[in-house]
Amino acid sequence: MKQRAAHAFNILRGAIGALMLAAMMGPASAQDAAKQKADIIARGEYLAQAGDCVACHTAPGGKLFAGGHAMPTPFGTLFTSNVTPDKETGIGKWTADQFYNMMHTGRSPDGGLLYPAMPFASYTKVTRADSDAIFAFMMSVPPVKQPNRPHDLKFPYNNRSLILGWRTLYFTEGEYKPDATKSEEWNRGAYLVQGLGHCSMCHTAINALGGSSESKAFEGGLIPMQNWYAPSLTSNKEGGLGDWTIEEISDLLRTGVSNRGAVYGPMADVTYNSLQYMTEQDTRAMAVYLKSLGDHSTPDKSPPSTSAPESSLLLTLGQSVYADKCASCHGKQGKGMPPHYPPLAGNQSIQMASAVNPIRMVLNGGYPPGTAGNPMPYGMPPFAQSLSDDEVAAVVTYIRVAWGNHGAAVSASEANALRSVPLQ
């Protein structure tokens, strides 16, 4: 009886203590704490979208953030990791400190070196507060028990110790430091573009070691294994944005279309998975920063890749193909019907030194991404089955030099080389 009485007393004392604690906190305090947590998670979700985390860490047809997405590289195939809060196969045992350390240093909690396909060279710029918010969001998603798949890399790239050399050459650790000479909006844009957005991963040429020089940042280059060309953002001789308005750049980022053009290929995926969810204020800040990168130069005429007589024949044939296949949407004078049908006259994306993108569009067609700002995008049909290599080369040559454009002629062999590339 004494033991039961003592037990009952302990239960009563605990209940009284809980009631007193609740009374001290008050319902308002508990609600405030819950709201604060929810706000942090919501902010983390927004930042994870800004970082396009879902694009890599969710395999096609797979569960959210469970990893297993194959990423072909010139060095072999990497498989992305499970970042759900599963305690055995995901990051459920990680702490916020360990998550920040991974983002900041490119090392896993056990000290292992991450392959630079994980853009830690950009994510190192993310602030601790933003990292903590992303971690809170990741801890809130449903856990998925899915073991990480081993990478399939060629020798010697399967030796992680080689990453030390890569880090020495190409990795500079440290959070983003605002430029005091620039506006708050410019700095916000720079933080998003350089950090979470990791835009330099595509818009900076990658060398044979899989690295890129900071001095070449945003100067454009071929995206390895995808066979798309990411234009230079620093020079108007390619895709520089110096003569675009802030609104045109912001619209293109957030909706995938603007009066100056539309996004296709890998950039369409970025807009669909990431940029469409950003606020107008943030895409405008990115636009302010990106516009500042342009050197306001006038596009030069690219060197020809064909002989003069061949170019003349291509132009004659190309004009005929254009009138038959293209003019109904893009107009006889290439002015298009923006934003649904992009203009070709004065369109820098088809005048670049690399003709990869316009050739691929003629061959494979495509759609801008369906976004909240452009929910029913107009697409372009593929012509790979109906046009020969000569006809593809001819019509691409025509649109690159007609209406005052400054592009160069392309050859049938260039068109043929892109017929068999994956549709990415």
Secondary structure, DSSP 8 states (H G I E B T S, - for coil): -HHHHHHHHHHHHHHHHHHHHHHHHHHHHHHHHHHHHHHHHHHHHHHHHHTTHHHHHB-TTS-TT-B--EEEETTEEEE----SS-TTTSSTT--HHHHHHHHHHSB-TTS-B--TTS-HHHHTTS-HHHHHHHHHHHTTS----------EE-TTTT-GGGHHHHHHHH---------TTS-HHHHHHHHIIIIIT-THHHHB---TTS---GGGTTSBEEETTTTEEE--SS-TTTT--TTS-HHHHHHHHHHSEETTEE--HHHHHHHHHTGGGS-HHHHHHHHHHHHHH-----------SS-HHHHHHHHHHHHHHHHHHTHHHH-TTS--BTTTB---TT-GGGTSS--HHHHHHHHH-B----BTTBSS---B---TTTS-HHHHHHHHHHHHHGGG-------HHHHHHTTTS---
